[in-house]
Amino acid sequence: MDFIKKIIVSIQFHQTEIELGELVSEGPDIYFKYYTDFIAKGLEISPLKLKLNNEIHKADAKPFDGLFGVFADSLPDGWGTLLLDRALTAKGIDISNITMLDRLAFVGSKGAGALKYKPAINHENQKEWAFELDDIAKSANQILSGTDSEILDTLYALGGPSGGARPKILVGYNKHTKHIMGYENELPMGYEHWLIKFPSSSDRPDIANIEYAYYKMALDAGIEMSESKLFEGKSGKTYFGTKRFDRIGNKRLHMHSAAGMMHDNYRLSQLDYGNMMDCAFRLERDVRAYEKILRLAAFNVFAHNRDDHSKNFGFLMDENGQWKLAPAYDLTFSSSAHGMHSTMVSGESANPSNAHLLELANYFKIKNAHNIIDQVKAVIYNWKAYAKQCNVSANSRNKIEKVIGKKQS
């Protein structure tokens, strides 16, 4: 395949697609320039790192291989990257030669959020197609184990642009008929955009039930989350699903991760929840942003979610340029790859405590910090009740209780 030298970037909230600028590669470097007409609209797609002006912008090589974070957020990682590389290799394409602009072209109009990329390299698939969740789970395990899957193209079409390490698919779901369908672009009437996750080989068998219990706890702890539910395959196995918050019907919202917003290498992050608070306040321009982050920090500390890296926090922008913290996502029991919190609490990542949370709150002058933290702790104290309600196995209930119970003392 020929290497792509220029990508036109567009943004689409409703029916109208607005070209906002272009990416151009020259040797190892990638440059970006906004179009004059878009600058006049005053929409800041990445206010911290990609200012809205007439300059030619060039990002550092790290952390996103020469891309600005706002565009890197469109690319798949983990599972999505694995699928794309497998699909390209199956077609005889040497993936070592694929550039970042090529990868954006593969995303095309299928990425999260509202950004689109042209020219788009279309992966052949159907407009709509049916599938069974257990078959997807089986094929995902084959891919993870290094074995070829007969439905590789379907897996890529369903989940190619998605982020995160665990296998997942992007589907249309009709609440009234309970029908799930794959789709390429817009959904028919009565369907909503949902994401369904599948376990990796290292996950507990009831990982979906555990995440669903955490979802229930988070809601009761005052944390905003997108509607979620358990989907069931023919075998009776359950899979965690959540409604996409970057879609309202077929309307799109611009989505930007905290990692992309602050140009943080989330795999080797040095960020603190204080950085998250500062970022959220600068975007929302409301002191209540501090309270939202404190509530999330407390939940992650006391519920032992240590996979709280900067790509697991997001922000949404509407067509009027208004920013807000995205609903929380990927909240579950996790020790992380290195056993510590990926985001520090007042400089502590190994064993952050109530004292570290209060130190953080005091720095940002959060007046009701004690109440917020106590509310979160009270909910997590009832973990076993949530676990039973969500059919978490006794083994998992007790294992998690041993860990989070210590944090309550």
MIDO-939807 format. One record per residue (C-alpha): residue in three letters; x, y, z; residue number from 1. Coordinates in pm, 1 decimal. Example, Ala and Ser with C-alpha at 12.3 -4.5 7.8 and 13.67 -1.06 7.14 Angstrom:
<recs>
(rec "Ala", (1230.0, -450.0, 780.0), 1) (rec "Ser", (1367.0, -106.0, 714.0), 2) 
</recs>
This chain:
<recs>
(rec "Met", (0.0, 0.0, 0.0), 1) (rec "Asp", (111.3, 358.1, -63.8), 2) (rec "Phe", (197.6, 565.0, 240.5), 3) (rec "Ile", (-39.5, 850.8, 318.1), 4) (rec "Lys", (127.9, 1190.9, 331.9), 5) (rec "Lys", (-169.9, 1411.4, 415.9), 6) (rec "Ile", (-481.3, 1363.1, 628.7), 7) (rec "Ile", (-771.3, 1607.2, 635.7), 8) (rec "Val", (-927.2, 1617.5, 983.0), 9) (rec "Ser", (-1298.7, 1690.5, 1021.2), 10) (rec "Ile", (-1537.6, 1716.6, 1312.8), 11) (rec "Gln", (-1902.3, 1615.0, 1296.9), 12) (rec "Phe", (-2157.0, 1665.0, 1573.8), 13) (rec "His", (-2481.2, 1635.7, 1375.1), 14) (rec "Gln", (-2532.5, 1591.6, 999.8), 15) (rec "Thr", (-2278.0, 1857.3, 897.3), 16) (rec "Glu", (-1913.0, 1757.3, 870.9), 17) (rec "Ile", (-1672.8, 2048.6, 922.2), 18) (rec "Glu", (-1315.2, 2026.5, 795.4), 19) (rec "Leu", (-1094.4, 2172.2, 1067.3), 20) (rec "Gly", (-737.4, 2126.4, 945.6), 21) (rec "Glu", (-481.0, 1891.8, 798.9), 22) (rec "Leu", (-195.1, 1669.1, 908.5), 23) (rec "Val", (107.5, 1645.2, 679.4), 24) (rec "Ser", (407.9, 1416.8, 715.3), 25) (rec "Glu", (755.9, 1520.9, 603.0), 26) (rec "Gly", (1010.4, 1252.0, 673.7), 27) (rec "Pro", (981.2, 1152.1, 1039.7), 28) (rec "Asp", (790.2, 1468.2, 1133.7), 29) (rec "Ile", (415.1, 1534.1, 1135.4), 30) (rec "Tyr", (276.2, 1887.5, 1108.4), 31) (rec "Phe", (-74.3, 2017.8, 1169.3), 32) (rec "Lys", (-245.0, 2341.2, 1064.3), 33) (rec "Tyr", (-599.4, 2460.5, 1133.6), 34) (rec "Tyr", (-804.6, 2592.8, 843.9), 35) (rec "Thr", (-882.7, 2964.1, 864.7), 36) (rec "Asp", (-1258.8, 2905.4, 839.5), 37) (rec "Phe", (-1248.2, 2669.4, 1135.9), 38) (rec "Ile", (-1046.9, 2911.4, 1349.7), 39) (rec "Ala", (-1329.1, 3162.6, 1305.1), 40) (rec "Lys", (-1570.0, 2918.9, 1474.9), 41) (rec "Gly", (-1372.6, 2941.1, 1800.2), 42) (rec "Leu", (-1393.0, 2567.9, 1882.6), 43) (rec "Glu", (-1090.4, 2457.0, 2084.1), 44) (rec "Ile", (-1055.8, 2081.9, 2020.3), 45) (rec "Ser", (-750.0, 2053.6, 2246.6), 46) (rec "Pro", (-709.6, 2375.5, 2445.7), 47) (rec "Leu", (-402.9, 2277.1, 2647.2), 48) (rec "Lys", (-170.2, 2143.7, 2376.9), 49) (rec "Leu", (-304.0, 2249.7, 2035.2), 50) (rec "Lys", (-398.2, 2617.0, 2042.8), 51) (rec "Leu", (-648.5, 2747.3, 1789.4), 52) (rec "Asn", (-440.1, 2976.3, 1568.4), 53) (rec "Asn", (-283.0, 3012.9, 1222.3), 54) (rec "Glu", (52.5, 2861.7, 1318.8), 55) (rec "Ile", (193.8, 2538.7, 1181.1), 56) (rec "His", (204.7, 2305.2, 1480.7), 57) (rec "Lys", (445.8, 2019.6, 1543.1), 58) (rec "Ala", (414.1, 1782.4, 1837.2), 59) (rec "Asp", (707.5, 1622.4, 2014.5), 60) (rec "Ala", (800.9, 1268.6, 1914.1), 61) (rec "Lys", (689.6, 1146.9, 2256.7), 62) (rec "Pro", (451.9, 1038.9, 2394.6), 63) (rec "Phe", (237.3, 982.3, 2081.1), 64) (rec "Asp", (489.4, 914.2, 1801.8), 65) (rec "Gly", (470.7, 1267.9, 1668.1), 66) (rec "Leu", (93.2, 1311.3, 1689.8), 67) (rec "Phe", (-86.9, 1559.9, 1909.6), 68) (rec "Gly", (-281.3, 1385.0, 2183.8), 69) (rec "Val", (-617.9, 1484.5, 2042.1), 70) (rec "Phe", (-548.4, 1281.6, 1727.0), 71) (rec "Ala", (-373.5, 999.1, 1912.4), 72) (rec "Asp", (-697.3, 958.4, 2110.2), 73) (rec "Ser", (-867.3, 847.2, 1786.6), 74) (rec "Leu", (-629.6, 554.2, 1744.6), 75) (rec "Pro", (-702.5, 212.3, 1890.6), 76) (rec "Asp", (-466.1, 71.5, 2148.8), 77) (rec "Gly", (-432.4, -267.3, 2309.4), 78) (rec "Trp", (-704.5, -485.6, 2162.3), 79) (rec "Gly", (-784.2, -254.4, 1870.8), 80) (rec "Thr", (-420.8, -230.7, 1762.0), 81) (rec "Leu", (-383.4, -608.6, 1783.7), 82) (rec "Leu", (-687.0, -658.0, 1558.6), 83) (rec "Leu", (-571.3, -404.9, 1300.2), 84) (rec "Asp", (-220.2, -550.5, 1285.9), 85) (rec "Arg", (-358.0, -904.3, 1248.4), 86) (rec "Ala", (-597.8, -792.2, 974.8), 87) (rec "Leu", (-321.9, -612.8, 781.7), 88) (rec "Thr", (-79.9, -902.0, 818.8), 89) (rec "Ala", (-347.3, -1140.5, 686.3), 90) (rec "Lys", (-361.8, -923.2, 372.9), 91) (rec "Gly", (15.9, -943.9, 326.4), 92) (rec "Ile", (89.7, -590.5, 451.0), 93) (rec "Asp", (411.5, -533.9, 646.6), 94) (rec "Ile", (289.4, -355.2, 959.7), 95) (rec "Ser", (640.0, -231.8, 1043.3), 96) (rec "Asn", (603.1, 14.3, 756.5), 97) (rec "Ile", (261.8, 148.8, 860.0), 98) (rec "Thr", (277.5, 517.7, 961.5), 99) (rec "Met", (68.3, 710.2, 1213.5), 100) (rec "Leu", (-118.5, 882.2, 929.1), 101) (rec "Asp", (-191.8, 540.6, 775.9), 102) (rec "Arg", (-339.6, 431.6, 1108.5), 103) (rec "Leu", (-559.8, 741.4, 1124.3), 104) (rec "Ala", (-680.0, 661.4, 771.5), 105) (rec "Phe", (-783.0, 314.0, 890.7), 106) (rec "Val", (-985.4, 482.5, 1167.0), 107) (rec "Gly", (-1156.8, 706.2, 909.8), 108) (rec "Ser", (-1503.4, 791.9, 1039.9), 109) (rec "Lys", (-1526.3, 499.4, 1284.8), 110) (rec "Gly", (-1332.0, 642.3, 1579.1), 111) (rec "Ala", (-1460.5, 745.6, 1919.2), 112) (rec "Gly", (-1576.2, 1103.1, 1958.9), 113) (rec "Ala", (-1649.4, 1342.2, 1673.6), 114) (rec "Leu", (-1325.1, 1353.3, 1473.9), 115) (rec "Lys", (-1299.1, 1200.7, 1125.6), 116) (rec "Tyr", (-1003.5, 1143.7, 894.8), 117) (rec "Lys", (-977.7, 1152.6, 513.5), 118) (rec "Pro", (-877.5, 980.9, 299.5), 119) (rec "Ala", (-1023.2, 684.2, 484.7), 120) (rec "Ile", (-902.2, 332.3, 416.2), 121) (rec "Asn", (-1216.0, 121.9, 435.0), 122) (rec "His", (-1193.2, -229.0, 571.8), 123) (rec "Glu", (-1444.7, -444.2, 383.1), 124) (rec "Asn", (-1747.4, -524.2, 594.1), 125) (rec "Gln", (-2122.5, -534.6, 578.7), 126) (rec "Lys", (-2350.4, -242.0, 660.8), 127) (rec "Glu", (-2522.1, -452.8, 929.0), 128) (rec "Trp", (-2457.3, -803.8, 1050.3), 129) (rec "Ala", (-2563.3, -1050.2, 1318.5), 130) (rec "Phe", (-2343.4, -1243.1, 1564.3), 131) (rec "Glu", (-2355.8, -1436.0, 1891.2), 132) (rec "Leu", (-2174.4, -1306.2, 2200.4), 133) (rec "Asp", (-2027.6, -1645.0, 2295.7), 134) (rec "Asp", (-1879.2, -1679.2, 1945.2), 135) (rec "Ile", (-1719.3, -1335.5, 1975.1), 136) (rec "Ala", (-1574.1, -1428.9, 2315.8), 137) (rec "Lys", (-1431.3, -1755.5, 2178.1), 138) (rec "Ser", (-1277.5, -1583.6, 1876.5), 139) (rec "Ala", (-1134.3, -1305.1, 2094.1), 140) (rec "Asn", (-954.5, -1567.0, 2304.2), 141) (rec "Gln", (-815.7, -1725.4, 1988.7), 142) (rec "Ile", (-675.3, -1388.9, 1881.1), 143) (rec "Leu", (-525.4, -1323.4, 2226.1), 144) (rec "Ser", (-359.8, -1665.5, 2228.8), 145) (rec "Gly", (-202.8, -1601.0, 1888.7), 146) (rec "Thr", (-432.6, -1833.0, 1693.6), 147) (rec "Asp", (-607.6, -1716.5, 1378.1), 148) (rec "Ser", (-981.3, -1663.8, 1398.9), 149) (rec "Glu", (-1224.7, -1733.9, 1115.9), 150) (rec "Ile", (-1409.4, -1413.6, 1197.4), 151) (rec "Leu", (-1109.5, -1178.9, 1218.7), 152) (rec "Asp", (-1270.7, -931.6, 976.4), 153) (rec "Thr", (-1589.6, -926.8, 1183.8), 154) (rec "Leu", (-1392.6, -872.9, 1504.7), 155) (rec "Tyr", (-1204.1, -584.3, 1347.1), 156) (rec "Ala", (-1521.1, -429.1, 1205.6), 157) (rec "Leu", (-1692.7, -452.2, 1545.2), 158) (rec "Gly", (-1408.9, -339.6, 1767.3), 159) (rec "Gly", (-1119.3, -210.3, 1557.5), 160) (rec "Pro", (-1119.8, 156.0, 1665.7), 161) (rec "Ser", (-1184.0, 83.6, 2034.3), 162) (rec "Gly", (-927.8, 145.0, 2305.7), 163) (rec "Gly", (-823.1, -49.6, 2612.4), 164) (rec "Ala", (-657.5, -385.9, 2658.5), 165) (rec "Arg", (-963.2, -610.1, 2695.8), 166) (rec "Pro", (-1150.7, -737.4, 2386.9), 167) (rec "Lys", (-1461.4, -534.6, 2311.1), 168) (rec "Ile", (-1713.2, -465.1, 2038.7), 169) (rec "Leu", (-1913.1, -155.9, 1943.2), 170) (rec "Val", (-2273.9, -244.3, 1870.7), 171) (rec "Gly", (-2623.8, -114.7, 1823.7), 172) (rec "Tyr", (-2864.5, -224.6, 2097.3), 173) (rec "Asn", (-3242.6, -200.4, 2098.7), 174) (rec "Lys", (-3372.2, -197.8, 2457.0), 175) (rec "His", (-3724.6, -292.0, 2355.7), 176) (rec "Thr", (-3646.0, -591.3, 2135.2), 177) (rec "Lys", (-3316.6, -680.3, 2315.3), 178) (rec "His", (-3159.3, -711.8, 1970.8), 179) (rec "Ile", (-2786.5, -650.2, 1924.8), 180) (rec "Met", (-2644.7, -570.1, 1582.3), 181) (rec "Gly", (-2318.0, -477.7, 1423.9), 182) (rec "Tyr", (-2315.9, -163.8, 1212.9), 183) (rec "Glu", (-2086.4, 43.7, 997.8), 184) (rec "Asn", (-2211.5, 398.5, 1034.7), 185) (rec "Glu", (-2544.6, 533.7, 1159.3), 186) (rec "Leu", (-2787.7, 319.2, 1356.2), 187) (rec "Pro", (-3151.0, 264.8, 1257.8), 188) (rec "Met", (-3434.5, 406.9, 1467.3), 189) (rec "Gly", (-3475.3, 245.4, 1809.1), 190) (rec "Tyr", (-3108.2, 146.2, 1850.1), 191) (rec "Glu", (-2844.5, 298.7, 2079.4), 192) (rec "His", (-2465.0, 287.8, 2063.0), 193) (rec "Trp", (-2326.0, 42.0, 2318.7), 194) (rec "Leu", (-1988.3, -115.0, 2398.0), 195) (rec "Ile", (-1963.4, -477.2, 2519.0), 196) (rec "Lys", (-1648.3, -615.8, 2684.0), 197) (rec "Phe", (-1511.4, -970.2, 2686.6), 198) (rec "Pro", (-1269.5, -1126.9, 2935.3), 199) (rec "Ser", (-901.7, -1163.4, 2860.4), 200) (rec "Ser", (-714.5, -1481.1, 2949.8), 201) (rec "Ser", (-595.2, -1328.3, 3279.3), 202) (rec "Asp", (-940.0, -1213.1, 3396.3), 203) (rec "Arg", (-1152.1, -1388.8, 3655.6), 204) (rec "Pro", (-1444.7, -1583.1, 3500.0), 205) (rec "Asp", (-1695.3, -1345.9, 3661.0), 206) (rec "Ile", (-1512.7, -1023.7, 3563.2), 207) (rec "Ala", (-1830.7, -889.7, 3399.3), 208) (rec "Asn", (-2029.9, -935.1, 3721.0), 209) (rec "Ile", (-1752.8, -771.6, 3923.3), 210) (rec "Glu", (-1746.1, -466.5, 3696.5), 211) (rec "Tyr", (-2125.2, -446.0, 3709.1), 212) (rec "Ala", (-2114.7, -448.1, 4090.5), 213) (rec "Tyr", (-1857.0, -167.2, 4079.0), 214) (rec "Tyr", (-2086.1, 25.5, 3845.2), 215) (rec "Lys", (-2369.5, -5.6, 4098.0), 216) (rec "Met", (-2140.2, 103.2, 4381.6), 217) (rec "Ala", (-2008.6, 401.0, 4186.1), 218) (rec "Leu", (-2359.0, 528.1, 4115.3), 219) (rec "Asp", (-2451.4, 507.4, 4484.3), 220) (rec "Ala", (-2123.7, 683.5, 4568.9), 221) (rec "Gly", (-2237.6, 983.9, 4363.7), 222) (rec "Ile", (-2021.9, 917.6, 4058.7), 223) (rec "Glu", (-2170.9, 980.0, 3715.5), 224) (rec "Met", (-2150.2, 677.7, 3486.1), 225) (rec "Ser", (-2311.4, 587.3, 3157.4), 226) (rec "Glu", (-2595.7, 335.1, 3172.5), 227) (rec "Ser", (-2456.9, -20.0, 3195.5), 228) (rec "Lys", (-2594.8, -374.0, 3204.8), 229) (rec "Leu", (-2499.0, -739.2, 3178.8), 230) (rec "Phe", (-2554.0, -906.9, 2843.3), 231) (rec "Glu", (-2595.8, -1283.6, 2831.7), 232) (rec "Gly", (-2476.5, -1529.4, 2567.6), 233) (rec "Lys", (-2658.3, -1849.9, 2474.4), 234) (rec "Ser", (-2435.1, -2040.1, 2716.2), 235) (rec "Gly", (-2548.2, -1822.4, 3006.5), 236) (rec "Lys", (-2211.3, -1644.8, 3030.6), 237) (rec "Thr", (-2235.9, -1275.4, 3108.2), 238) (rec "Tyr", (-2061.8, -981.9, 2941.1), 239) (rec "Phe", (-2040.5, -625.4, 3071.7), 240) (rec "Gly", (-2188.0, -361.8, 2844.0), 241) (rec "Thr", (-2216.0, 14.7, 2870.2), 242) (rec "Lys", (-2391.1, 278.6, 2663.6), 243) (rec "Arg", (-2144.4, 498.8, 2476.5), 244) (rec "Phe", (-2132.8, 850.7, 2618.4), 245) (rec "Asp", (-1976.8, 998.1, 2303.0), 246) (rec "Arg", (-2299.3, 926.2, 2112.0), 247) (rec "Ile", (-2649.1, 1063.3, 2171.0), 248) (rec "Gly", (-2851.6, 877.1, 1911.3), 249) (rec "Asn", (-2645.5, 939.8, 1597.8), 250) (rec "Lys", (-2522.5, 1274.2, 1729.7), 251) (rec "Arg", (-2153.2, 1280.8, 1823.5), 252) (rec "Leu", (-1964.1, 1450.5, 2104.7), 253) (rec "His", (-1594.5, 1535.2, 2082.4), 254) (rec "Met", (-1401.7, 1314.7, 2325.8), 255) (rec "His", (-1052.2, 1373.6, 2462.9), 256) (rec "Ser", (-872.4, 1159.1, 2721.7), 257) (rec "Ala", (-679.5, 1318.0, 3007.4), 258) (rec "Ala", (-369.0, 1147.4, 2867.6), 259) (rec "Gly", (-422.2, 1307.8, 2527.9), 260) (rec "Met", (-523.1, 1643.6, 2675.4), 261) (rec "Met", (-209.2, 1672.4, 2891.6), 262) (rec "His", (25.4, 1471.4, 2666.1), 263) (rec "Asp", (86.1, 1215.1, 2935.7), 264) (rec "Asn", (243.3, 878.0, 2865.7), 265) (rec "Tyr", (-19.7, 683.4, 3059.3), 266) (rec "Arg", (195.3, 369.6, 3069.2), 267) (rec "Leu", (472.3, 557.3, 3254.9), 268) (rec "Ser", (265.1, 834.3, 3406.7), 269) (rec "Gln", (382.7, 1078.1, 3671.8), 270) (rec "Leu", (42.3, 1243.0, 3706.3), 271) (rec "Asp", (-132.4, 1307.1, 4035.4), 272) (rec "Tyr", (-505.2, 1346.5, 4101.1), 273) (rec "Gly", (-412.5, 1710.0, 4160.3), 274) (rec "Asn", (-322.2, 1734.4, 3790.8), 275) (rec "Met", (-661.7, 1584.6, 3707.0), 276) (rec "Met", (-833.9, 1841.0, 3927.6), 277) (rec "Asp", (-647.8, 2129.1, 3766.7), 278) (rec "Cys", (-724.3, 2001.8, 3416.0), 279) (rec "Ala", (-1094.0, 1946.4, 3491.8), 280) (rec "Phe", (-1128.1, 2293.4, 3645.6), 281) (rec "Arg", (-958.3, 2464.3, 3349.7), 282) (rec "Leu", (-1201.9, 2294.2, 3112.3), 283) (rec "Glu", (-1524.8, 2316.1, 3314.5), 284) (rec "Arg", (-1443.8, 2651.0, 3479.8), 285) (rec "Asp", (-1637.5, 2536.8, 3783.8), 286) (rec "Val", (-1502.3, 2451.8, 4129.6), 287) (rec "Arg", (-1736.3, 2150.4, 4140.9), 288) (rec "Ala", (-1488.2, 1983.6, 3904.3), 289) (rec "Tyr", (-1257.4, 1942.7, 4206.0), 290) (rec "Glu", (-1527.3, 1751.5, 4392.2), 291) (rec "Lys", (-1589.0, 1516.7, 4098.1), 292) (rec "Ile", (-1222.8, 1419.8, 4081.6), 293) (rec "Leu", (-1196.2, 1381.4, 4460.0), 294) (rec "Arg", (-1497.1, 1147.6, 4456.8), 295) (rec "Leu", (-1336.4, 938.9, 4181.1), 296) (rec "Ala", (-1002.2, 933.1, 4361.2), 297) (rec "Ala", (-1166.2, 816.5, 4684.4), 298) (rec "Phe", (-1358.2, 545.0, 4502.2), 299) (rec "Asn", (-1047.9, 415.6, 4325.7), 300) (rec "Val", (-846.8, 416.3, 4649.0), 301) (rec "Phe", (-1101.3, 238.3, 4868.8), 302) (rec "Ala", (-1239.5, 3.0, 4600.5), 303) (rec "His", (-885.7, -94.3, 4494.7), 304) (rec "Asn", (-902.6, 19.8, 4132.6), 305) (rec "Arg", (-533.8, 76.8, 4068.7), 306) (rec "Asp", (-566.6, 81.1, 3690.0), 307) (rec "Asp", (-658.9, 450.5, 3721.6), 308) (rec "His", (-425.1, 577.5, 3448.8), 309) (rec "Ser", (-477.2, 901.5, 3257.9), 310) (rec "Lys", (-641.4, 734.0, 2959.8), 311) (rec "Asn", (-918.7, 613.9, 3192.1), 312) (rec "Phe", (-1032.1, 972.7, 3249.3), 313) (rec "Gly", (-1200.6, 1163.2, 2968.5), 314) (rec "Phe", (-1355.9, 1494.5, 2873.4), 315) (rec "Leu", (-1641.2, 1573.8, 2635.0), 316) (rec "Met", (-1701.5, 1884.5, 2423.3), 317) (rec "Asp", (-2030.9, 1971.9, 2255.1), 318) (rec "Glu", (-2092.2, 2171.0, 1935.4), 319) (rec "Asn", (-2090.1, 2495.8, 2136.9), 320) (rec "Gly", (-1738.4, 2433.7, 2266.6), 321) (rec "Gln", (-1855.1, 2354.2, 2621.5), 322) (rec "Trp", (-1637.9, 2102.0, 2804.3), 323) (rec "Lys", (-1726.3, 1866.9, 3089.5), 324) (rec "Leu", (-1574.1, 1566.9, 3262.2), 325) (rec "Ala", (-1693.7, 1251.7, 3088.0), 326) (rec "Pro", (-1885.7, 989.8, 3287.0), 327) (rec "Ala", (-1648.6, 755.9, 3471.3), 328) (rec "Tyr", (-1552.8, 430.1, 3300.3), 329) (rec "Asp", (-1338.8, 119.7, 3353.8), 330) (rec "Leu", (-1409.1, 114.3, 3728.0), 331) (rec "Thr", (-1337.3, -232.8, 3859.3), 332) (rec "Phe", (-1118.8, -426.0, 4103.3), 333) (rec "Ser", (-763.1, -402.4, 3970.9), 334) (rec "Ser", (-412.4, -418.8, 4110.0), 335) (rec "Ser", (-258.8, -279.1, 3785.7), 336) (rec "Ala", (47.7, -422.8, 3616.1), 337) (rec "His", (286.7, -272.5, 3871.8), 338) (rec "Gly", (70.8, -310.7, 4181.6), 339) (rec "Met", (41.6, 62.7, 4249.5), 340) (rec "His", (-208.5, 331.9, 4157.2), 341) (rec "Ser", (-136.2, 462.8, 3809.0), 342) (rec "Thr", (-235.1, 813.2, 3923.7), 343) (rec "Met", (-85.2, 935.0, 4251.0), 344) (rec "Val", (-278.3, 1084.8, 4540.7), 345) (rec "Ser", (-77.6, 1372.1, 4687.9), 346) (rec "Gly", (239.7, 1206.6, 4562.9), 347) (rec "Glu", (153.9, 858.6, 4697.9), 348) (rec "Ser", (91.1, 566.6, 4462.7), 349) (rec "Ala", (176.4, 256.1, 4668.0), 350) (rec "Asn", (-70.7, 297.2, 4955.8), 351) (rec "Pro", (-272.2, 618.4, 4935.7), 352) (rec "Ser", (-494.0, 670.0, 5238.7), 353) (rec "Asn", (-762.8, 891.6, 5384.6), 354) (rec "Ala", (-489.7, 1134.6, 5488.5), 355) (rec "His", (-358.6, 1167.5, 5132.1), 356) (rec "Leu", (-709.4, 1232.1, 5001.1), 357) (rec "Leu", (-763.9, 1504.3, 5262.6), 358) (rec "Glu", (-426.5, 1659.1, 5181.4), 359) (rec "Leu", (-533.3, 1673.0, 4816.2), 360) (rec "Ala", (-870.2, 1823.8, 4911.0), 361) (rec "Asn", (-713.7, 2083.5, 5139.4), 362) (rec "Tyr", (-478.0, 2200.3, 4865.9), 363) (rec "Phe", (-775.2, 2271.1, 4638.5), 364) (rec "Lys", (-985.5, 2408.6, 4928.0), 365) (rec "Ile", (-1267.1, 2152.9, 4890.6), 366) (rec "Lys", (-1492.7, 2238.4, 5184.2), 367) (rec "Asn", (-1702.6, 1921.5, 5201.8), 368) (rec "Ala", (-1417.2, 1676.4, 5147.8), 369) (rec "His", (-1488.7, 1476.0, 5465.4), 370) (rec "Asn", (-1849.3, 1419.2, 5358.5), 371) (rec "Ile", (-1749.9, 1311.7, 5006.6), 372) (rec "Ile", (-1491.0, 1063.7, 5130.0), 373) (rec "Asp", (-1719.4, 923.8, 5401.4), 374) (rec "Gln", (-2003.9, 874.3, 5152.3), 375) (rec "Val", (-1776.5, 680.5, 4917.6), 376) (rec "Lys", (-1636.7, 466.6, 5199.1), 377) (rec "Ala", (-1986.3, 386.4, 5330.3), 378) (rec "Val", (-2091.5, 251.6, 4990.7), 379) (rec "Ile", (-1779.5, 40.5, 4943.5), 380) (rec "Tyr", (-1821.3, -96.8, 5297.2), 381) (rec "Asn", (-2129.4, -277.4, 5160.0), 382) (rec "Trp", (-1934.2, -448.1, 4882.1), 383) (rec "Lys", (-2069.7, -795.2, 4962.3), 384) (rec "Ala", (-2429.6, -680.4, 4921.8), 385) (rec "Tyr", (-2354.2, -535.9, 4577.0), 386) (rec "Ala", (-2157.4, -848.3, 4483.6), 387) (rec "Lys", (-2445.5, -1079.8, 4576.0), 388) (rec "Gln", (-2695.4, -862.5, 4391.4), 389) (rec "Cys", (-2478.1, -885.2, 4075.9), 390) (rec "Asn", (-2408.0, -1260.9, 4110.0), 391) (rec "Val", (-2036.7, -1227.3, 4177.9), 392) (rec "Ser", (-1898.2, -1566.7, 4278.4), 393) (rec "Ala", (-1832.2, -1637.6, 4645.9), 394) (rec "Asn", (-1462.8, -1681.3, 4567.8), 395) (rec "Ser", (-1436.6, -1337.7, 4406.8), 396) (rec "Arg", (-1654.6, -1174.1, 4672.5), 397) (rec "Asn", (-1428.1, -1295.9, 4949.9), 398) (rec "Lys", (-1102.3, -1219.5, 4769.2), 399) (rec "Ile", (-1207.4, -860.8, 4699.7), 400) (rec "Glu", (-1348.2, -820.5, 5051.2), 401) (rec "Lys", (-1011.1, -915.0, 5202.0), 402) (rec "Val", (-838.8, -640.8, 5002.1), 403) (rec "Ile", (-1087.7, -355.7, 5028.4), 404) (rec "Gly", (-1184.4, -444.5, 5385.4), 405) (rec "Lys", (-834.6, -352.5, 5501.3), 406) (rec "Lys", (-872.8, -6.5, 5349.0), 407) (rec "Gln", (-1177.1, 63.5, 5565.6), 408) (rec "Ser", (-990.1, 13.4, 5892.4), 409) 
</recs>
